[in-house]
Amino acid sequence: MGSPVTPGGAGSDGATFPREARPATAGRPAGAGKLVRKSEFDAVYRAGKRRSSSHYTVFFRANELPQSRFGFSIKKALGGAVVRNRIRRRLREMVRCHRLEIPAGWDIVIHPKSSVARAEFAALTADLLRVVTGFTLTSK
């Protein structure tokens, strides 16, 4: 018989694929760019401002940090778990790809509308950037 299979797919040299092959956050602590706690979301809703577009409602508040932090709130009314997770992944990818175009120093909570599930990625990205860069120019 061959060697036993180890959990996580570790090879004989102990290396796993693909998780350990890439750096986690490139010098930032894990979760540095995320809003995670309910209290963080509530602070944005309570003390922040709101902008809307055809695809999103975006809440924002200055955070006095060197980077912007993002949170996503996807309602169950948008669809089942598969649809909601797809929306969440698309939003994360938009933020990841355009992080340098989004001004630093903001806590941003994005609420997608039902049209997000059917819209083209490029149109969604353009709409999100327009909303996010628009409020940062007029606020603070």
VOPAGU-2260 file (C-alpha; in pm, 1 decimal, decimal comma):
REM VOPAGU-2260
SITE   aa  ch    i         X         Y         Z
SITE  MET   A    0       0,0       0,0       0,0
SITE  GLY   A    1     111,7     356,5     -43,7
SITE  SER   A    2     165,0     618,0     220,7
SITE  PRO   A    3    -147,4     723,9     409,5
SITE  VAL   A    4    -329,3    1034,3     293,6
SITE  THR   A    5    -301,6    1317,5     542,3
SITE  PRO   A    6    -574,0    1575,1     609,0
SITE  GLY   A    7    -539,7    1892,0     407,7
SITE  GLY   A    8    -354,6    1716,6     128,1
SITE  ALA   A    9      -8,6    1750,7     282,0
SITE  GLY   A   10     263,2    1583,3      80,4
SITE  SER   A   11     560,9    1388,4     211,0
SITE  ASP   A   12     751,8    1714,3     261,3
SITE  GLY   A   13     470,5    1858,6     476,3
SITE  ALA   A   14     375,4    2129,5     226,1
SITE  THR   A   15       8,9    2173,1     148,7
SITE  PHE   A   16    -153,4    2294,9    -164,4
SITE  PRO   A   17    -267,1    2572,1    -230,8
SITE  ARG   A   18    -316,8    2750,8     102,7
SITE  GLU   A   19      44,7    2778,8     221,3
SITE  ALA   A   20     179,4    2867,5    -121,1
SITE  ARG   A   21      53,5    3226,4    -112,2
SITE  PRO   A   22      92,3    3501,7     144,2
SITE  ALA   A   23    -218,7    3560,8     354,9
SITE  THR   A   24    -250,6    3940,1     359,2
SITE  ALA   A   25      78,3    4083,2     235,6
SITE  GLY   A   26     189,6    4254,5     556,0
SITE  ARG   A   27    -150,1    4342,8     698,3
SITE  PRO   A   28    -311,2    4169,2     994,3
SITE  ALA   A   29    -592,5    3933,0     897,8
SITE  GLY   A   30    -922,0    4119,1     873,6
SITE  ALA   A   31    -761,7    4464,3     864,0
SITE  GLY   A   32    -980,9    4579,0     575,6
SITE  LYS   A   33   -1305,1    4425,0     699,9
SITE  LEU   A   34   -1591,4    4533,6     916,1
SITE  VAL   A   35   -1684,3    4223,4    1112,6
SITE  ARG   A   36   -1854,8    4302,4    1442,6
SITE  LYS   A   37   -2214,9    4411,9    1472,8
SITE  SER   A   38   -2097,8    4715,7    1670,4
SITE  GLU   A   39   -1882,2    4826,6    1374,6
SITE  PHE   A   40   -2176,5    4800,9    1135,7
SITE  ASP   A   41   -2404,7    4980,6    1384,2
SITE  ALA   A   42   -2154,7    5266,7    1419,1
SITE  VAL   A   43   -2158,1    5317,4    1041,3
SITE  TYR   A   44   -2538,9    5308,1    1028,2
SITE  ARG   A   45   -2579,1    5539,6    1328,6
SITE  ALA   A   46   -2309,6    5803,4    1268,7
SITE  GLY   A   47   -2252,4    5771,0     894,9
SITE  LYS   A   48   -2415,2    5889,9     578,3
SITE  ARG   A   49   -2588,0    5705,6     296,8
SITE  ARG   A   50   -2573,2    5712,2     -83,4
SITE  SER   A   51   -2778,6    5504,2    -325,0
SITE  SER   A   52   -2752,6    5397,2    -685,4
SITE  SER   A   53   -2944,2    5159,8    -907,5
SITE  HIS   A   54   -2748,9    4858,7    -772,4
SITE  TYR   A   55   -2640,3    4955,7    -419,1
SITE  THR   A   56   -2712,9    5143,6    -102,5
SITE  VAL   A   57   -2379,7    5241,8      52,7
SITE  PHE   A   58   -2334,2    5361,3     410,9
SITE  PHE   A   59   -2008,5    5534,7     498,9
SITE  ARG   A   60   -1834,1    5697,5     792,8
SITE  ALA   A   61   -1483,2    5838,2     843,2
SITE  ASN   A   62   -1266,3    5599,7    1047,2
SITE  GLU   A   63    -932,9    5785,0    1104,8
SITE  LEU   A   64    -738,1    5476,5     987,8
SITE  PRO   A   65    -481,9    5459,3     706,1
SITE  GLN   A   66    -709,7    5229,2     502,3
SITE  SER   A   67   -1078,5    5193,2     430,9
SITE  ARG   A   68   -1266,8    4900,4     581,3
SITE  PHE   A   69   -1554,4    4727,4     406,2
SITE  GLY   A   70   -1858,4    4532,3     516,8
SITE  PHE   A   71   -2125,6    4365,2     308,3
SITE  SER   A   72   -2482,6    4303,2     415,9
SITE  ILE   A   73   -2675,5    4075,9     180,7
SITE  LYS   A   74   -3044,1    4026,7     265,1
SITE  LYS   A   75   -3205,0    3685,0     243,8
SITE  ALA   A   76   -3464,0    3839,4      13,3
SITE  LEU   A   77   -3198,8    3852,3    -261,2
SITE  GLY   A   78   -3204,5    3473,5    -296,0
SITE  GLY   A   79   -3085,5    3148,3    -151,1
SITE  ALA   A   80   -2743,4    3088,3      -1,8
SITE  VAL   A   81   -2582,7    3017,3    -338,8
SITE  VAL   A   82   -2704,5    3347,3    -485,6
SITE  ARG   A   83   -2610,2    3548,8    -176,5
SITE  ASN   A   84   -2262,9    3396,9    -160,9
SITE  ARG   A   85   -2209,0    3468,8    -530,2
SITE  ILE   A   86   -2306,3    3833,4    -473,2
SITE  ARG   A   87   -2069,1    3850,2    -174,4
SITE  ARG   A   88   -1779,8    3702,2    -374,2
SITE  ARG   A   89   -1837,7    3946,9    -660,5
SITE  LEU   A   90   -1842,6    4243,5    -420,9
SITE  ARG   A   91   -1521,8    4129,9    -253,1
SITE  GLU   A   92   -1353,7    4094,7    -591,0
SITE  MET   A   93   -1461,3    4446,2    -694,4
SITE  VAL   A   94   -1316,2    4591,0    -375,4
SITE  ARG   A   95    -996,2    4384,2    -406,8
SITE  CYS   A   96    -933,3    4485,5    -769,1
SITE  HIS   A   97   -1005,1    4855,8    -716,9
SITE  ARG   A   98    -871,4    4907,0    -364,2
SITE  LEU   A   99    -626,6    5176,4    -478,1
SITE  GLU   A  100    -902,4    5377,3    -648,3
SITE  ILE   A  101   -1110,3    5390,3    -330,5
SITE  PRO   A  102    -993,0    5664,8     -93,3
SITE  ALA   A  103    -855,9    5558,2     244,9
SITE  GLY   A  104    -998,6    5647,7     583,5
SITE  TRP   A  105   -1358,2    5522,2     554,4
SITE  ASP   A  106   -1577,5    5250,2     699,3
SITE  ILE   A  107   -1804,3    5143,6     413,8
SITE  VAL   A  108   -2105,1    4908,8     432,4
SITE  ILE   A  109   -2251,1    4797,5     100,0
SITE  HIS   A  110   -2609,6    4676,1      67,0
SITE  PRO   A  111   -2667,9    4530,1    -279,4
SITE  LYS   A  112   -3012,6    4556,8    -437,3
SITE  SER   A  113   -3191,3    4274,7    -618,9
SITE  SER   A  114   -3060,9    4389,5    -958,6
SITE  VAL   A  115   -2704,9    4289,5    -858,2
SITE  ALA   A  116   -2776,7    3918,3    -905,3
SITE  ARG   A  117   -2848,3    3964,8   -1278,4
SITE  ALA   A  118   -2623,0    4254,8   -1377,5
SITE  GLU   A  119   -2293,5    4238,3   -1564,3
SITE  PHE   A  120   -1978,2    4254,0   -1353,1
SITE  ALA   A  121   -1837,0    4555,1   -1539,6
SITE  ALA   A  122   -2157,7    4755,9   -1489,0
SITE  LEU   A  123   -2164,4    4667,5   -1119,3
SITE  THR   A  124   -1801,5    4768,2   -1076,3
SITE  ALA   A  125   -1849,1    5102,7   -1250,0
SITE  ASP   A  126   -2159,3    5176,4   -1041,7
SITE  LEU   A  127   -1987,2    5087,8    -713,6
SITE  LEU   A  128   -1680,6    5299,3    -793,2
SITE  ARG   A  129   -1901,3    5592,7    -891,0
SITE  VAL   A  130   -2091,1    5577,2    -561,7
SITE  VAL   A  131   -1784,7    5520,8    -342,7
SITE  THR   A  132   -1560,5    5781,9    -501,4
SITE  GLY   A  133   -1850,7    6027,2    -525,5
SITE  PHE   A  134   -1923,2    6039,7    -152,7
SITE  THR   A  135   -1558,6    6063,2     -55,6
SITE  LEU   A  136   -1515,2    6375,8    -265,9
SITE  THR   A  137   -1809,7    6555,2    -104,5
SITE  SER   A  138   -1773,1    6435,9     257,7
SITE  LYS   A  139   -1524,9    6445,9     545,1
